[in-house]
Amino acid sequence: MEFSTTYLVLACVFGLFMAWGIGANDVANAMATSVGSRALTIRQAVLIAAVFEFLGAFLAGGEVTATIRKGIIDVSVVADTPDYLVIGMLASLVAAGTWLLVASTLGWPVSTTHSIIGSIVGFAIVGIGMDAVKWDKIVSIVSSWVVSPLLAGTISFLLFRSVQRLILSTEDPFENAKRYVPIYIFLVGFVIALVTLFKGLKHIGLELSTGQSYMLAAMVGLILMGIGKFLISWIQVDPESETQFHFANVERIFGVLMIFTACAMAFAHGSNDVANAVGPVAAVVGIVQGAGDVAQKSALSIWILLLGGVGIVLGLLMYGTRVIATVGKQITELTPSRGFAAELAAATTVVMASGIGLPISTTHTLVGAVLGVGMARGIDALNLNVVRNIFMSWVITLPAGAFLAIGFFYLFKALFI
């Protein structure tokens, strides 16, 4: 291939740009409930997200990346013209990254998954042909964008109902919070560890049986439960705080839980959404290294996941605070107990989807979970104007990614072919 080195350099630069956009826009959503409920400060949330987003991307990002890389279009169609696929993937990356930059500047919580998939479909239609798009796969991905917020909303609704029943509606909420919150912490550790062990660690050579995975996940849950129990034991009743808010002391206990769910959500987001940046990069690298062979079975290099993880962290640190307020403070009023239910529900949904290789939208999932918590308190608890604006930004994202990708595809075609 004539421009092999140029393609590789551009893939790395554009992949980093796209990952930066994910950090700026989507990570803000992942941490918004923690900040909105005042369980964490902005600085603490950014620090937690930086560590666990990177770990999620690096340890559990491989499965979904395969779907973005080769599951959306039939690459065999361009076996004779690999350059078209390369410049198409480059166009998709820069188009999706550009749209995320625009959305982040405006404070819109849009879907990075919408952005990249819309971009890939846009370039494929004009560059390869309608037949190259795997429409059955697109339908399953699009349906997941409906199913995932409904599933997350249902889980968060049930979780918050259990919090109300076991803790908030009892005669001694503080003591019951001390009793039951460690169990919720166990649940957080168990769910995240289990899905990561089942699907995420194959590319680093760790193969465990089903029984071993369950045992290890239970151990992780128990260790986190012990740490949580120790931290909660230090919390004492402050009678003065109860005069302003009846459940103030209970919410302090849930604040400990929110630290664990924030870590879980950041890990879950990194594992799923890193694919949006590194999937197209992996496709370009595979073609260039195969000297133009459009390899269906090209291995995912570890350095590509590292590139995605670093880009996400940089975007979060440099631009991530702009979108947090929309999801964390404007949809519904969040407290640590409500934020916990939303965050655990969203994290569970995302890691389940990541485990089966389905690139769902973290934005949709978390907004669905926050809506579920709001619904548990009645429809009046929701700011429907904000909800409407968020839905509108979701609708715009797919065509925006597609049209930008078409423009960049023709630009790169003029330059390289």
DRENDO-1510 file (C-alpha; in Angstrom, 1 decimal, always signed):
<recs>
REC; n; res; u; v; w
REC; 1; MET; +0.0; +0.0; +0.0 .
REC; 2; GLU; +1.4; +3.3; -1.1 .
REC; 3; PHE; +0.5; +5.4; +2.0 .
REC; 4; SER; +0.9; +2.7; +4.7 .
REC; 5; THR; +2.9; +4.8; +7.2 .
REC; 6; THR; +0.7; +7.9; +6.7 .
REC; 7; TYR; -2.4; +5.7; +7.3 .
REC; 8; LEU; -1.0; +4.4; +10.5 .
REC; 9; VAL; +0.0; +7.8; +11.8 .
REC; 10; LEU; -3.5; +9.3; +10.9 .
REC; 11; ALA; -5.3; +6.3; +12.5 .
REC; 12; CYS; -3.4; +6.9; +15.8 .
REC; 13; VAL; -4.0; +10.7; +15.7 .
REC; 14; PHE; -7.7; +10.4; +14.8 .
REC; 15; GLY; -8.2; +7.5; +17.2 .
REC; 16; LEU; -6.7; +9.6; +20.0 .
REC; 17; PHE; -9.0; +12.5; +18.9 .
REC; 18; MET; -12.1; +10.3; +19.0 .
REC; 19; ALA; -11.1; +8.8; +22.4 .
REC; 20; TRP; -10.5; +12.4; +23.7 .
REC; 21; GLY; -14.1; +13.2; +22.6 .
REC; 22; ILE; -15.4; +10.2; +24.4 .
REC; 23; GLY; -13.6; +11.4; +27.6 .
REC; 24; ALA; -14.9; +14.9; +27.1 .
REC; 25; ASN; -18.6; +14.0; +26.5 .
REC; 26; ASP; -19.4; +10.4; +27.7 .
REC; 27; VAL; -17.2; +10.1; +30.8 .
REC; 28; ALA; -19.0; +13.2; +32.1 .
REC; 29; ASN; -22.2; +11.2; +31.9 .
REC; 30; ALA; -20.6; +8.2; +33.7 .
REC; 31; MET; -19.6; +10.4; +36.7 .
REC; 32; ALA; -22.6; +12.8; +36.7 .
REC; 33; THR; -24.7; +11.0; +39.2 .
REC; 34; SER; -21.9; +10.9; +41.8 .
REC; 35; VAL; -21.3; +14.7; +41.4 .
REC; 36; GLY; -25.0; +15.6; +41.1 .
REC; 37; SER; -25.8; +13.7; +44.3 .
REC; 38; ARG; -22.8; +15.5; +46.0 .
REC; 39; ALA; -21.3; +12.1; +47.0 .
REC; 40; LEU; -18.1; +13.2; +45.2 .
REC; 41; THR; -16.5; +16.5; +44.3 .
REC; 42; ILE; -15.7; +17.2; +40.6 .
REC; 43; ARG; -12.0; +16.6; +41.4 .
REC; 44; GLN; -12.6; +13.3; +43.1 .
REC; 45; ALA; -14.9; +12.1; +40.3 .
REC; 46; VAL; -12.3; +13.0; +37.7 .
REC; 47; LEU; -9.6; +11.1; +39.6 .
REC; 48; ILE; -11.7; +8.0; +40.0 .
REC; 49; ALA; -12.8; +8.1; +36.3 .
REC; 50; ALA; -9.3; +8.5; +35.1 .
REC; 51; VAL; -8.1; +5.3; +36.8 .
REC; 52; PHE; -11.2; +3.1; +36.3 .
REC; 53; GLU; -12.0; +4.3; +32.7 .
REC; 54; PHE; -8.4; +3.3; +31.8 .
REC; 55; LEU; -8.7; -0.1; +33.5 .
REC; 56; GLY; -12.1; -0.8; +31.9 .
REC; 57; ALA; -10.8; +0.1; +28.4 .
REC; 58; PHE; -7.6; -1.9; +28.8 .
REC; 59; LEU; -8.9; -5.0; +30.6 .
REC; 60; ALA; -12.4; -5.4; +29.2 .
REC; 61; GLY; -12.5; -3.4; +26.0 .
REC; 62; GLY; -11.6; -6.1; +23.5 .
REC; 63; GLU; -15.0; -7.8; +23.0 .
REC; 64; VAL; -17.0; -4.8; +21.8 .
REC; 65; THR; -14.1; -3.5; +19.7 .
REC; 66; ALA; -14.5; -6.5; +17.5 .
REC; 67; THR; -18.1; -5.5; +16.7 .
REC; 68; ILE; -17.1; -1.9; +15.7 .
REC; 69; ARG; -14.1; -3.1; +13.8 .
REC; 70; LYS; -15.7; -5.7; +11.5 .
REC; 71; GLY; -19.3; -6.3; +12.6 .
REC; 72; ILE; -21.0; -3.3; +11.0 .
REC; 73; ILE; -19.9; -3.5; +7.3 .
REC; 74; ASP; -19.0; -6.5; +5.2 .
REC; 75; VAL; -15.3; -5.9; +4.6 .
REC; 76; SER; -15.0; -8.7; +2.0 .
REC; 77; VAL; -16.8; -6.4; -0.4 .
REC; 78; VAL; -13.7; -4.1; -0.5 .
REC; 79; ALA; -11.1; -6.9; -0.7 .
REC; 80; ASP; -9.8; -5.6; -4.0 .
REC; 81; THR; -9.8; -1.9; -2.8 .
REC; 82; PRO; -8.5; -1.9; +0.8 .
REC; 83; ASP; -7.6; +1.8; +0.5 .
REC; 84; TYR; -11.4; +2.6; +0.5 .
REC; 85; LEU; -11.9; +0.8; +3.8 .
REC; 86; VAL; -8.9; +2.5; +5.3 .
REC; 87; ILE; -9.8; +6.1; +4.3 .
REC; 88; GLY; -13.4; +5.3; +5.3 .
REC; 89; MET; -12.4; +4.3; +8.8 .
REC; 90; LEU; -10.2; +7.4; +9.1 .
REC; 91; ALA; -13.1; +9.6; +7.9 .
REC; 92; SER; -15.4; +7.9; +10.5 .
REC; 93; LEU; -13.0; +8.6; +13.3 .
REC; 94; VAL; -12.5; +12.3; +12.5 .
REC; 95; ALA; -16.2; +12.8; +11.8 .
REC; 96; ALA; -17.3; +11.3; +15.1 .
REC; 97; GLY; -14.6; +13.1; +17.0 .
REC; 98; THR; -15.6; +16.5; +15.4 .
REC; 99; TRP; -19.3; +16.0; +16.3 .
REC; 100; LEU; -18.3; +15.1; +20.0 .
REC; 101; LEU; -16.2; +18.2; +20.2 .
REC; 102; VAL; -19.2; +20.3; +19.0 .
REC; 103; ALA; -21.6; +18.6; +21.4 .
REC; 104; SER; -19.3; +18.9; +24.4 .
REC; 105; THR; -18.8; +22.6; +23.7 .
REC; 106; LEU; -22.6; +23.0; +23.8 .
REC; 107; GLY; -23.0; +20.8; +26.9 .
REC; 108; TRP; -25.1; +18.1; +25.1 .
REC; 109; PRO; -24.8; +14.6; +26.5 .
REC; 110; VAL; -24.8; +12.8; +23.1 .
REC; 111; SER; -24.0; +9.1; +22.3 .
REC; 112; THR; -20.4; +8.4; +21.2 .
REC; 113; THR; -21.8; +5.0; +19.9 .
REC; 114; HIS; -24.3; +6.8; +17.7 .
REC; 115; SER; -21.6; +9.1; +16.5 .
REC; 116; ILE; -19.2; +6.4; +15.3 .
REC; 117; ILE; -21.8; +3.9; +13.9 .
REC; 118; GLY; -23.5; +6.7; +12.1 .
REC; 119; SER; -20.2; +7.8; +10.6 .
REC; 120; ILE; -19.2; +4.2; +9.5 .
REC; 121; VAL; -22.6; +3.7; +7.9 .
REC; 122; GLY; -22.4; +7.1; +6.2 .
REC; 123; PHE; -19.0; +6.4; +4.6 .
REC; 124; ALA; -20.0; +2.8; +3.7 .
REC; 125; ILE; -23.1; +3.9; +1.8 .
REC; 126; VAL; -21.2; +6.4; -0.5 .
REC; 127; GLY; -17.8; +4.7; -0.5 .
REC; 128; ILE; -18.7; +1.0; -0.9 .
REC; 129; GLY; -22.4; +0.7; -1.5 .
REC; 130; MET; -25.6; +0.0; +0.5 .
REC; 131; ASP; -25.0; -3.8; +0.2 .
REC; 132; ALA; -21.8; -3.5; +2.2 .
REC; 133; VAL; -23.7; -2.4; +5.4 .
REC; 134; LYS; -24.7; -5.3; +7.6 .
REC; 135; TRP; -28.2; -4.0; +8.1 .
REC; 136; ASP; -29.3; -6.9; +10.4 .
REC; 137; LYS; -26.4; -6.0; +12.7 .
REC; 138; ILE; -27.4; -2.3; +12.6 .
REC; 139; VAL; -31.0; -3.2; +13.5 .
REC; 140; SER; -29.8; -5.2; +16.5 .
REC; 141; ILE; -27.5; -2.3; +17.6 .
REC; 142; VAL; -30.3; +0.3; +17.1 .
REC; 143; SER; -32.8; -1.9; +19.0 .
REC; 144; SER; -30.2; -2.1; +21.9 .
REC; 145; TRP; -30.4; +1.7; +22.1 .
REC; 146; VAL; -34.1; +1.3; +23.0 .
REC; 147; VAL; -33.7; -1.8; +25.1 .
REC; 148; SER; -30.7; -0.6; +27.2 .
REC; 149; PRO; -32.3; +2.6; +28.7 .
REC; 150; LEU; -35.5; +0.5; +29.4 .
REC; 151; LEU; -33.5; -2.2; +31.1 .
REC; 152; ALA; -31.4; +0.2; +33.1 .
REC; 153; GLY; -34.5; +2.2; +34.0 .
REC; 154; THR; -36.2; -0.9; +35.2 .
REC; 155; ILE; -33.2; -2.1; +37.3 .
REC; 156; SER; -32.7; +1.3; +38.9 .
REC; 157; PHE; -36.5; +1.6; +39.6 .
REC; 158; LEU; -36.4; -1.8; +41.4 .
REC; 159; LEU; -33.1; -1.0; +43.2 .
REC; 160; PHE; -34.4; +2.3; +44.6 .
REC; 161; ARG; -37.7; +0.6; +45.6 .
REC; 162; SER; -35.6; -2.0; +47.5 .
REC; 163; VAL; -33.8; +0.9; +49.2 .
REC; 164; GLN; -37.1; +2.6; +50.1 .
REC; 165; ARG; -38.5; -0.7; +51.5 .
REC; 166; LEU; -35.4; -2.0; +53.4 .
REC; 167; ILE; -34.0; +1.4; +54.6 .
REC; 168; LEU; -35.9; +4.7; +54.0 .
REC; 169; SER; -39.4; +3.6; +55.0 .
REC; 170; THR; -38.3; +1.8; +58.2 .
REC; 171; GLU; -38.4; +3.0; +61.8 .
REC; 172; ASP; -34.6; +3.2; +62.1 .
REC; 173; PRO; -33.3; +4.1; +58.6 .
REC; 174; PHE; -29.7; +4.8; +59.9 .
REC; 175; GLU; -29.2; +1.4; +61.5 .
REC; 176; ASN; -30.8; -0.4; +58.5 .
REC; 177; ALA; -28.5; +1.5; +56.1 .
REC; 178; LYS; -25.5; +0.3; +58.1 .
REC; 179; ARG; -26.9; -3.3; +57.8 .
REC; 180; TYR; -27.9; -3.4; +54.1 .
REC; 181; VAL; -25.5; -1.0; +52.3 .
REC; 182; PRO; -22.6; -3.5; +52.6 .
REC; 183; ILE; -24.7; -6.0; +50.8 .
REC; 184; TYR; -25.3; -3.5; +48.0 .
REC; 185; ILE; -21.5; -3.0; +47.9 .
REC; 186; PHE; -21.0; -6.8; +47.5 .
REC; 187; LEU; -23.5; -6.7; +44.6 .
REC; 188; VAL; -21.5; -3.9; +42.9 .
REC; 189; GLY; -18.2; -5.8; +43.2 .
REC; 190; PHE; -19.7; -9.2; +42.2 .
REC; 191; VAL; -21.5; -8.0; +39.0 .
REC; 192; ILE; -18.6; -6.0; +37.6 .
REC; 193; ALA; -16.0; -8.6; +38.4 .
REC; 194; LEU; -18.1; -11.5; +37.0 .
REC; 195; VAL; -18.8; -9.9; +33.6 .
REC; 196; THR; -15.2; -8.8; +33.3 .
REC; 197; LEU; -13.9; -12.3; +34.1 .
REC; 198; PHE; -16.4; -13.9; +31.7 .
REC; 199; LYS; -15.7; -11.8; +28.6 .
REC; 200; GLY; -13.1; -9.1; +29.2 .
REC; 201; LEU; -9.8; -10.7; +29.9 .
REC; 202; LYS; -9.4; -13.2; +27.0 .
REC; 203; HIS; -7.1; -10.8; +25.1 .
REC; 204; ILE; -4.6; -10.7; +28.0 .
REC; 205; GLY; -4.4; -14.5; +28.2 .
REC; 206; LEU; -6.4; -15.1; +31.3 .
REC; 207; GLU; -8.8; -18.1; +30.8 .
REC; 208; LEU; -10.9; -19.2; +33.8 .
REC; 209; SER; -13.6; -21.8; +34.1 .
REC; 210; THR; -17.2; -20.7; +34.9 .
REC; 211; GLY; -16.9; -22.0; +38.5 .
REC; 212; GLN; -13.5; -20.2; +39.0 .
REC; 213; SER; -15.0; -16.9; +37.6 .
REC; 214; TYR; -17.9; -17.1; +40.1 .
REC; 215; MET; -15.6; -17.8; +43.0 .
REC; 216; LEU; -13.2; -15.0; +42.1 .
REC; 217; ALA; -16.1; -12.5; +41.5 .
REC; 218; ALA; -17.6; -13.5; +44.9 .
REC; 219; MET; -14.2; -12.9; +46.5 .
REC; 220; VAL; -13.9; -9.5; +44.9 .
REC; 221; GLY; -17.4; -8.7; +46.2 .
REC; 222; LEU; -16.6; -9.8; +49.7 .
REC; 223; ILE; -13.4; -7.8; +49.8 .
REC; 224; LEU; -15.2; -4.7; +48.7 .
REC; 225; MET; -18.0; -5.4; +51.2 .
REC; 226; GLY; -15.4; -5.7; +54.0 .
REC; 227; ILE; -13.8; -2.3; +53.0 .
REC; 228; GLY; -17.2; -0.7; +52.8 .
REC; 229; LYS; -18.3; -2.1; +56.2 .
REC; 230; PHE; -15.1; -0.7; +57.8 .
REC; 231; LEU; -15.7; +2.8; +56.2 .
REC; 232; ILE; -19.3; +2.8; +57.2 .
REC; 233; SER; -18.5; +1.9; +60.8 .
REC; 234; TRP; -16.8; +5.3; +61.3 .
REC; 235; ILE; -20.0; +7.2; +60.4 .
REC; 236; GLN; -21.9; +8.4; +63.5 .
REC; 237; VAL; -25.3; +10.1; +63.7 .
REC; 238; ASP; -25.2; +13.9; +63.5 .
REC; 239; PRO; -28.5; +15.2; +65.0 .
REC; 240; GLU; -28.0; +18.7; +63.6 .
REC; 241; SER; -27.9; +17.6; +60.0 .
REC; 242; GLU; -31.3; +15.8; +60.4 .
REC; 243; THR; -33.0; +19.2; +61.0 .
REC; 244; GLN; -32.4; +20.3; +57.3 .
REC; 245; PHE; -33.0; +16.9; +55.7 .
REC; 246; HIS; -34.6; +13.9; +57.4 .
REC; 247; PHE; -32.4; +11.3; +55.8 .
REC; 248; ALA; -29.1; +13.3; +56.0 .
REC; 249; ASN; -27.3; +10.7; +58.0 .
REC; 250; VAL; -28.6; +7.8; +55.9 .
REC; 251; GLU; -27.4; +9.5; +52.8 .
REC; 252; ARG; -23.9; +9.9; +54.3 .
REC; 253; ILE; -23.7; +6.1; +54.4 .
REC; 254; PHE; -24.9; +5.9; +50.8 .
REC; 255; GLY; -22.1; +8.3; +50.0 .
REC; 256; VAL; -19.7; +5.5; +50.8 .
REC; 257; LEU; -21.6; +3.2; +48.5 .
REC; 258; MET; -21.5; +5.8; +45.7 .
REC; 259; ILE; -17.7; +5.7; +45.7 .
REC; 260; PHE; -17.9; +2.0; +44.8 .
REC; 261; THR; -20.6; +2.5; +42.1 .
REC; 262; ALA; -18.7; +5.4; +40.6 .
REC; 263; CYS; -15.7; +3.1; +40.2 .
REC; 264; ALA; -18.0; +0.5; +38.7 .
REC; 265; MET; -19.6; +2.9; +36.3 .
REC; 266; ALA; -16.3; +4.3; +35.1 .
REC; 267; PHE; -14.9; +0.7; +34.5 .
REC; 268; ALA; -18.1; -0.3; +32.7 .
REC; 269; HIS; -18.0; +2.8; +30.5 .
REC; 270; GLY; -14.3; +2.3; +29.6 .
REC; 271; SER; -14.9; -1.3; +28.7 .
REC; 272; ASN; -17.8; -0.5; +26.3 .
REC; 273; ASP; -17.0; +2.9; +24.8 .
REC; 274; VAL; -13.3; +2.5; +24.1 .
REC; 275; ALA; -14.4; +0.4; +21.1 .
REC; 276; ASN; -15.9; +3.5; +19.5 .
REC; 277; ALA; -12.4; +5.0; +19.2 .
REC; 278; VAL; -10.1; +1.9; +18.8 .
REC; 279; GLY; -12.3; -0.3; +16.6 .
REC; 280; PRO; -11.7; +1.7; +13.4 .
REC; 281; VAL; -8.0; +2.1; +14.4 .
REC; 282; ALA; -7.7; -1.7; +14.8 .
REC; 283; ALA; -9.3; -2.1; +11.3 .
REC; 284; VAL; -6.7; +0.3; +9.7 .
REC; 285; VAL; -3.8; -1.3; +11.5 .
REC; 286; GLY; -4.9; -4.8; +10.5 .
REC; 287; ILE; -5.2; -3.9; +6.8 .
REC; 288; VAL; -1.8; -2.0; +6.7 .
REC; 289; GLN; +0.0; -4.8; +8.6 .
REC; 290; GLY; -1.6; -7.4; +6.3 .
REC; 291; ALA; -0.2; -5.4; +3.2 .
REC; 292; GLY; -3.7; -4.6; +2.0 .
REC; 293; ASP; -5.3; -7.9; +3.0 .
REC; 294; VAL; -8.7; -7.1; +4.5 .
REC; 295; ALA; -8.2; -9.7; +7.3 .
REC; 296; GLN; -11.4; -10.7; +9.1 .
REC; 297; LYS; -9.4; -12.3; +11.9 .
REC; 298; SER; -6.8; -9.6; +12.6 .
REC; 299; ALA; -5.7; -9.7; +16.2 .
REC; 300; LEU; -6.3; -6.6; +18.5 .
REC; 301; SER; -3.0; -5.2; +19.6 .
REC; 302; ILE; -2.7; -4.2; +23.3 .
REC; 303; TRP; -1.2; -0.9; +22.3 .
REC; 304; ILE; -4.4; +0.1; +20.5 .
REC; 305; LEU; -6.4; -0.4; +23.7 .
REC; 306; LEU; -3.8; +1.6; +25.6 .
REC; 307; LEU; -4.2; +4.4; +23.0 .
REC; 308; GLY; -7.9; +4.5; +23.6 .
REC; 309; GLY; -7.6; +4.4; +27.4 .
REC; 310; VAL; -5.1; +7.4; +27.3 .
REC; 311; GLY; -7.3; +9.4; +25.0 .
REC; 312; ILE; -10.4; +8.9; +27.2 .
REC; 313; VAL; -8.5; +10.1; +30.3 .
REC; 314; LEU; -7.1; +13.2; +28.5 .
REC; 315; GLY; -10.5; +14.2; +27.2 .
REC; 316; LEU; -12.0; +13.8; +30.7 .
REC; 317; LEU; -9.2; +15.9; +32.4 .
REC; 318; MET; -9.2; +18.7; +29.7 .
REC; 319; TYR; -12.9; +19.1; +28.9 .
REC; 320; GLY; -15.0; +16.6; +30.9 .
REC; 321; THR; -16.7; +19.0; +33.4 .
REC; 322; ARG; -18.8; +20.7; +30.8 .
REC; 323; VAL; -21.5; +18.0; +30.4 .
REC; 324; ILE; -21.7; +16.8; +34.0 .
REC; 325; ALA; -24.3; +19.3; +35.1 .
REC; 326; THR; -26.9; +18.3; +32.5 .
REC; 327; VAL; -27.2; +14.7; +33.6 .
REC; 328; GLY; -26.2; +15.0; +37.2 .
REC; 329; LYS; -28.3; +18.0; +38.3 .
REC; 330; GLN; -31.0; +18.8; +35.7 .
REC; 331; ILE; -33.0; +15.6; +35.0 .
REC; 332; THR; -34.1; +14.9; +38.5 .
REC; 333; GLU; -32.9; +15.8; +42.0 .
REC; 334; LEU; -30.3; +13.2; +43.0 .
REC; 335; THR; -29.2; +12.1; +46.5 .
REC; 336; PRO; -26.6; +9.4; +47.1 .
REC; 337; SER; -29.2; +6.7; +47.5 .
REC; 338; ARG; -30.9; +7.7; +44.3 .
REC; 339; GLY; -27.6; +8.1; +42.5 .
REC; 340; PHE; -26.5; +4.7; +43.7 .
REC; 341; ALA; -29.6; +3.0; +42.2 .
REC; 342; ALA; -29.1; +4.8; +38.8 .
REC; 343; GLU; -25.3; +4.1; +38.6 .
REC; 344; LEU; -25.4; +0.4; +39.6 .
REC; 345; ALA; -28.3; -0.2; +37.1 .
REC; 346; ALA; -26.4; +1.6; +34.3 .
REC; 347; ALA; -23.1; -0.1; +35.1 .
REC; 348; THR; -24.8; -3.6; +35.2 .
REC; 349; THR; -26.5; -3.0; +31.8 .
REC; 350; VAL; -23.3; -1.7; +30.2 .
REC; 351; VAL; -21.0; -4.5; +31.4 .
REC; 352; MET; -23.7; -7.1; +30.3 .
REC; 353; ALA; -23.8; -5.5; +26.8 .
REC; 354; SER; -20.0; -5.3; +26.7 .
REC; 355; GLY; -19.8; -9.0; +27.6 .
REC; 356; ILE; -21.9; -10.0; +24.6 .
REC; 357; GLY; -20.1; -7.6; +22.3 .
REC; 358; LEU; -23.1; -5.2; +21.8 .
REC; 359; PRO; -22.0; -1.6; +21.6 .
REC; 360; ILE; -24.8; +0.1; +23.4 .
REC; 361; SER; -25.0; +3.8; +24.3 .
REC; 362; THR; -23.7; +4.6; +27.8 .
REC; 363; THR; -25.5; +7.9; +27.6 .
REC; 364; HIS; -28.8; +6.3; +26.8 .
REC; 365; THR; -28.3; +3.7; +29.5 .
REC; 366; LEU; -27.4; +6.2; +32.3 .
REC; 367; VAL; -30.2; +8.7; +31.3 .
REC; 368; GLY; -32.6; +5.7; +31.3 .
REC; 369; ALA; -31.4; +4.7; +34.8 .
REC; 370; VAL; -31.8; +8.3; +36.1 .
REC; 371; LEU; -35.3; +8.4; +34.7 .
REC; 372; GLY; -36.1; +5.1; +36.4 .
REC; 373; VAL; -35.0; +6.6; +39.8 .
REC; 374; GLY; -37.1; +9.7; +39.1 .
REC; 375; MET; -40.1; +7.5; +38.1 .
REC; 376; ALA; -39.8; +5.7; +41.5 .
REC; 377; ARG; -40.6; +9.0; +43.1 .
REC; 378; GLY; -43.4; +9.9; +40.6 .
REC; 379; ILE; -43.4; +11.7; +37.2 .
REC; 380; ASP; -43.4; +15.1; +38.8 .
REC; 381; ALA; -39.8; +14.5; +40.0 .
REC; 382; LEU; -38.6; +14.7; +36.4 .
REC; 383; ASN; -37.6; +17.8; +34.5 .
REC; 384; LEU; -39.4; +16.9; +31.2 .
REC; 385; ASN; -37.9; +19.9; +29.3 .
REC; 386; VAL; -34.4; +18.7; +29.9 .
REC; 387; VAL; -35.4; +15.1; +29.0 .
REC; 388; ARG; -36.9; +16.3; +25.7 .
REC; 389; ASN; -33.7; +18.3; +24.8 .
REC; 390; ILE; -31.5; +15.2; +25.5 .
REC; 391; PHE; -33.7; +13.1; +23.3 .
REC; 392; MET; -33.5; +15.7; +20.5 .
REC; 393; SER; -29.7; +15.7; +20.7 .
REC; 394; TRP; -29.7; +11.9; +20.4 .
REC; 395; VAL; -31.8; +12.0; +17.2 .
REC; 396; ILE; -29.5; +14.6; +15.6 .
REC; 397; THR; -26.3; +12.6; +16.3 .
REC; 398; LEU; -26.7; +9.7; +13.8 .
REC; 399; PRO; -27.2; +11.9; +10.7 .
REC; 400; ALA; -24.6; +14.4; +11.9 .
REC; 401; GLY; -22.0; +11.6; +12.1 .
REC; 402; ALA; -23.0; +10.2; +8.7 .
REC; 403; PHE; -22.9; +13.6; +6.8 .
REC; 404; LEU; -19.6; +14.6; +8.4 .
REC; 405; ALA; -18.1; +11.2; +7.5 .
REC; 406; ILE; -19.2; +11.5; +3.9 .
REC; 407; GLY; -17.5; +14.9; +3.6 .
REC; 408; PHE; -14.2; +13.6; +5.2 .
REC; 409; PHE; -14.4; +10.5; +3.0 .
REC; 410; TYR; -14.4; +12.5; -0.2 .
REC; 411; LEU; -11.6; +14.7; +1.2 .
REC; 412; PHE; -9.3; +11.8; +1.9 .
REC; 413; LYS; -10.3; +10.1; -1.4 .
REC; 414; ALA; -9.1; +13.2; -3.2 .
REC; 415; LEU; -5.8; +13.2; -1.2 .
REC; 416; PHE; -4.9; +9.5; -1.3 .
REC; 417; ILE; -6.6; +7.8; -4.2 .
</recs>
